[in-house]
Amino acid sequence: MPFINLKIAGSLSKEQKQTIANQFSKTIEDVTGKSPSATYIVFEELERENWAVGSRLLSDPPQNK
């Protein structure tokens, strides 16, 4: 059973999640031959302050150099 754990900073609409689920399931089916009904997808929507790139939190404004 394929398992996909998608972590994203911010939130997605129900429609966006459905589109992603459809496309991910289709890709898994095309590549592995596994049925979409066997593919599990978890959406983890995280606050931007809980993610960092290097030393900068995603919730912080970009700094000009």
Chimera marker file (.cmm) of the C-alpha trace (Angstrom):
<marker_set name="trace">
<marker id="1" x="0.000" y="0.000" z="0.000" r="1" g="1" b="0" radius="0.5"/>
<marker id="2" x="1.553" y="3.320" z="-1.014" r="1" g="1" b="0" radius="0.5"/>
<marker id="3" x="1.560" y="5.980" z="1.694" r="1" g="1" b="0" radius="0.5"/>
<marker id="4" x="2.172" y="9.668" z="0.946" r="1" g="1" b="0" radius="0.5"/>
<marker id="5" x="2.644" y="12.207" z="3.728" r="1" g="1" b="0" radius="0.5"/>
<marker id="6" x="2.423" y="15.725" z="2.294" r="1" g="1" b="0" radius="0.5"/>
<marker id="7" x="3.586" y="18.467" z="4.636" r="1" g="1" b="0" radius="0.5"/>
<marker id="8" x="2.820" y="22.008" z="3.581" r="1" g="1" b="0" radius="0.5"/>
<marker id="9" x="3.360" y="25.380" z="5.193" r="1" g="1" b="0" radius="0.5"/>
<marker id="10" x="-0.007" y="27.071" z="5.372" r="1" g="1" b="0" radius="0.5"/>
<marker id="11" x="-3.335" y="25.593" z="4.382" r="1" g="1" b="0" radius="0.5"/>
<marker id="12" x="-5.022" y="24.175" z="1.316" r="1" g="1" b="0" radius="0.5"/>
<marker id="13" x="-8.663" y="24.303" z="0.301" r="1" g="1" b="0" radius="0.5"/>
<marker id="14" x="-10.668" y="21.097" z="0.079" r="1" g="1" b="0" radius="0.5"/>
<marker id="15" x="-10.610" y="21.472" z="-3.718" r="1" g="1" b="0" radius="0.5"/>
<marker id="16" x="-6.807" y="21.775" z="-3.747" r="1" g="1" b="0" radius="0.5"/>
<marker id="17" x="-6.490" y="18.665" z="-1.578" r="1" g="1" b="0" radius="0.5"/>
<marker id="18" x="-8.808" y="16.751" z="-3.897" r="1" g="1" b="0" radius="0.5"/>
<marker id="19" x="-6.784" y="17.784" z="-6.955" r="1" g="1" b="0" radius="0.5"/>
<marker id="20" x="-3.520" y="16.769" z="-5.284" r="1" g="1" b="0" radius="0.5"/>
<marker id="21" x="-5.021" y="13.443" z="-4.158" r="1" g="1" b="0" radius="0.5"/>
<marker id="22" x="-6.241" y="12.728" z="-7.684" r="1" g="1" b="0" radius="0.5"/>
<marker id="23" x="-2.902" y="13.567" z="-9.291" r="1" g="1" b="0" radius="0.5"/>
<marker id="24" x="-0.744" y="11.768" z="-6.708" r="1" g="1" b="0" radius="0.5"/>
<marker id="25" x="-2.934" y="8.649" z="-6.895" r="1" g="1" b="0" radius="0.5"/>
<marker id="26" x="-2.798" y="8.689" z="-10.687" r="1" g="1" b="0" radius="0.5"/>
<marker id="27" x="1.001" y="9.027" z="-10.674" r="1" g="1" b="0" radius="0.5"/>
<marker id="28" x="1.372" y="6.123" z="-8.218" r="1" g="1" b="0" radius="0.5"/>
<marker id="29" x="-0.928" y="4.023" z="-10.402" r="1" g="1" b="0" radius="0.5"/>
<marker id="30" x="0.965" y="4.914" z="-13.602" r="1" g="1" b="0" radius="0.5"/>
<marker id="31" x="4.397" y="4.217" z="-12.110" r="1" g="1" b="0" radius="0.5"/>
<marker id="32" x="3.714" y="1.245" z="-9.828" r="1" g="1" b="0" radius="0.5"/>
<marker id="33" x="0.479" y="-0.241" z="-11.130" r="1" g="1" b="0" radius="0.5"/>
<marker id="34" x="-1.046" y="0.107" z="-7.646" r="1" g="1" b="0" radius="0.5"/>
<marker id="35" x="-4.747" y="0.911" z="-7.541" r="1" g="1" b="0" radius="0.5"/>
<marker id="36" x="-5.674" y="4.414" z="-6.343" r="1" g="1" b="0" radius="0.5"/>
<marker id="37" x="-7.923" y="2.734" z="-3.773" r="1" g="1" b="0" radius="0.5"/>
<marker id="38" x="-4.762" y="1.316" z="-2.151" r="1" g="1" b="0" radius="0.5"/>
<marker id="39" x="-2.992" y="4.685" z="-1.937" r="1" g="1" b="0" radius="0.5"/>
<marker id="40" x="-3.157" y="6.574" z="1.350" r="1" g="1" b="0" radius="0.5"/>
<marker id="41" x="-2.438" y="10.306" z="1.429" r="1" g="1" b="0" radius="0.5"/>
<marker id="42" x="-2.112" y="12.417" z="4.568" r="1" g="1" b="0" radius="0.5"/>
<marker id="43" x="-2.125" y="16.200" z="4.392" r="1" g="1" b="0" radius="0.5"/>
<marker id="44" x="-0.256" y="17.952" z="7.206" r="1" g="1" b="0" radius="0.5"/>
<marker id="45" x="-0.863" y="21.679" z="7.190" r="1" g="1" b="0" radius="0.5"/>
<marker id="46" x="1.699" y="23.397" z="9.380" r="1" g="1" b="0" radius="0.5"/>
<marker id="47" x="1.880" y="26.937" z="10.626" r="1" g="1" b="0" radius="0.5"/>
<marker id="48" x="4.591" y="28.851" z="8.775" r="1" g="1" b="0" radius="0.5"/>
<marker id="49" x="6.234" y="29.668" z="12.108" r="1" g="1" b="0" radius="0.5"/>
<marker id="50" x="6.876" y="25.931" z="12.579" r="1" g="1" b="0" radius="0.5"/>
<marker id="51" x="9.088" y="25.718" z="9.466" r="1" g="1" b="0" radius="0.5"/>
<marker id="52" x="12.465" y="27.263" z="8.809" r="1" g="1" b="0" radius="0.5"/>
<marker id="53" x="14.777" y="27.465" z="5.820" r="1" g="1" b="0" radius="0.5"/>
<marker id="54" x="18.241" y="27.765" z="7.217" r="1" g="1" b="0" radius="0.5"/>
<marker id="55" x="17.929" y="30.152" z="10.146" r="1" g="1" b="0" radius="0.5"/>
<marker id="56" x="14.829" y="32.003" z="8.854" r="1" g="1" b="0" radius="0.5"/>
<marker id="57" x="11.322" y="31.009" z="9.901" r="1" g="1" b="0" radius="0.5"/>
<marker id="58" x="8.887" y="30.983" z="6.988" r="1" g="1" b="0" radius="0.5"/>
<marker id="59" x="6.637" y="33.304" z="8.964" r="1" g="1" b="0" radius="0.5"/>
<marker id="60" x="9.355" y="35.992" z="9.022" r="1" g="1" b="0" radius="0.5"/>
<marker id="61" x="9.511" y="38.521" z="6.178" r="1" g="1" b="0" radius="0.5"/>
<marker id="62" x="12.421" y="38.028" z="3.755" r="1" g="1" b="0" radius="0.5"/>
<marker id="63" x="15.458" y="40.098" z="4.577" r="1" g="1" b="0" radius="0.5"/>
<marker id="64" x="17.052" y="42.305" z="1.962" r="1" g="1" b="0" radius="0.5"/>
<marker id="65" x="20.792" y="41.913" z="1.630" r="1" g="1" b="0" radius="0.5"/>
<link id1="1" id2="2" r="1" g="1" b="0" radius="0.2"/>
<link id1="2" id2="3" r="1" g="1" b="0" radius="0.2"/>
<link id1="3" id2="4" r="1" g="1" b="0" radius="0.2"/>
<link id1="4" id2="5" r="1" g="1" b="0" radius="0.2"/>
<link id1="5" id2="6" r="1" g="1" b="0" radius="0.2"/>
<link id1="6" id2="7" r="1" g="1" b="0" radius="0.2"/>
<link id1="7" id2="8" r="1" g="1" b="0" radius="0.2"/>
<link id1="8" id2="9" r="1" g="1" b="0" radius="0.2"/>
<link id1="9" id2="10" r="1" g="1" b="0" radius="0.2"/>
<link id1="10" id2="11" r="1" g="1" b="0" radius="0.2"/>
<link id1="11" id2="12" r="1" g="1" b="0" radius="0.2"/>
<link id1="12" id2="13" r="1" g="1" b="0" radius="0.2"/>
<link id1="13" id2="14" r="1" g="1" b="0" radius="0.2"/>
<link id1="14" id2="15" r="1" g="1" b="0" radius="0.2"/>
<link id1="15" id2="16" r="1" g="1" b="0" radius="0.2"/>
<link id1="16" id2="17" r="1" g="1" b="0" radius="0.2"/>
<link id1="17" id2="18" r="1" g="1" b="0" radius="0.2"/>
<link id1="18" id2="19" r="1" g="1" b="0" radius="0.2"/>
<link id1="19" id2="20" r="1" g="1" b="0" radius="0.2"/>
<link id1="20" id2="21" r="1" g="1" b="0" radius="0.2"/>
<link id1="21" id2="22" r="1" g="1" b="0" radius="0.2"/>
<link id1="22" id2="23" r="1" g="1" b="0" radius="0.2"/>
<link id1="23" id2="24" r="1" g="1" b="0" radius="0.2"/>
<link id1="24" id2="25" r="1" g="1" b="0" radius="0.2"/>
<link id1="25" id2="26" r="1" g="1" b="0" radius="0.2"/>
<link id1="26" id2="27" r="1" g="1" b="0" radius="0.2"/>
<link id1="27" id2="28" r="1" g="1" b="0" radius="0.2"/>
<link id1="28" id2="29" r="1" g="1" b="0" radius="0.2"/>
<link id1="29" id2="30" r="1" g="1" b="0" radius="0.2"/>
<link id1="30" id2="31" r="1" g="1" b="0" radius="0.2"/>
<link id1="31" id2="32" r="1" g="1" b="0" radius="0.2"/>
<link id1="32" id2="33" r="1" g="1" b="0" radius="0.2"/>
<link id1="33" id2="34" r="1" g="1" b="0" radius="0.2"/>
<link id1="34" id2="35" r="1" g="1" b="0" radius="0.2"/>
<link id1="35" id2="36" r="1" g="1" b="0" radius="0.2"/>
<link id1="36" id2="37" r="1" g="1" b="0" radius="0.2"/>
<link id1="37" id2="38" r="1" g="1" b="0" radius="0.2"/>
<link id1="38" id2="39" r="1" g="1" b="0" radius="0.2"/>
<link id1="39" id2="40" r="1" g="1" b="0" radius="0.2"/>
<link id1="40" id2="41" r="1" g="1" b="0" radius="0.2"/>
<link id1="41" id2="42" r="1" g="1" b="0" radius="0.2"/>
<link id1="42" id2="43" r="1" g="1" b="0" radius="0.2"/>
<link id1="43" id2="44" r="1" g="1" b="0" radius="0.2"/>
<link id1="44" id2="45" r="1" g="1" b="0" radius="0.2"/>
<link id1="45" id2="46" r="1" g="1" b="0" radius="0.2"/>
<link id1="46" id2="47" r="1" g="1" b="0" radius="0.2"/>
<link id1="47" id2="48" r="1" g="1" b="0" radius="0.2"/>
<link id1="48" id2="49" r="1" g="1" b="0" radius="0.2"/>
<link id1="49" id2="50" r="1" g="1" b="0" radius="0.2"/>
<link id1="50" id2="51" r="1" g="1" b="0" radius="0.2"/>
<link id1="51" id2="52" r="1" g="1" b="0" radius="0.2"/>
<link id1="52" id2="53" r="1" g="1" b="0" radius="0.2"/>
<link id1="53" id2="54" r="1" g="1" b="0" radius="0.2"/>
<link id1="54" id2="55" r="1" g="1" b="0" radius="0.2"/>
<link id1="55" id2="56" r="1" g="1" b="0" radius="0.2"/>
<link id1="56" id2="57" r="1" g="1" b="0" radius="0.2"/>
<link id1="57" id2="58" r="1" g="1" b="0" radius="0.2"/>
<link id1="58" id2="59" r="1" g="1" b="0" radius="0.2"/>
<link id1="59" id2="60" r="1" g="1" b="0" radius="0.2"/>
<link id1="60" id2="61" r="1" g="1" b="0" radius="0.2"/>
<link id1="61" id2="62" r="1" g="1" b="0" radius="0.2"/>
<link id1="62" id2="63" r="1" g="1" b="0" radius="0.2"/>
<link id1="63" id2="64" r="1" g="1" b="0" radius="0.2"/>
<link id1="64" id2="65" r="1" g="1" b="0" radius="0.2"/>
</marker_set>
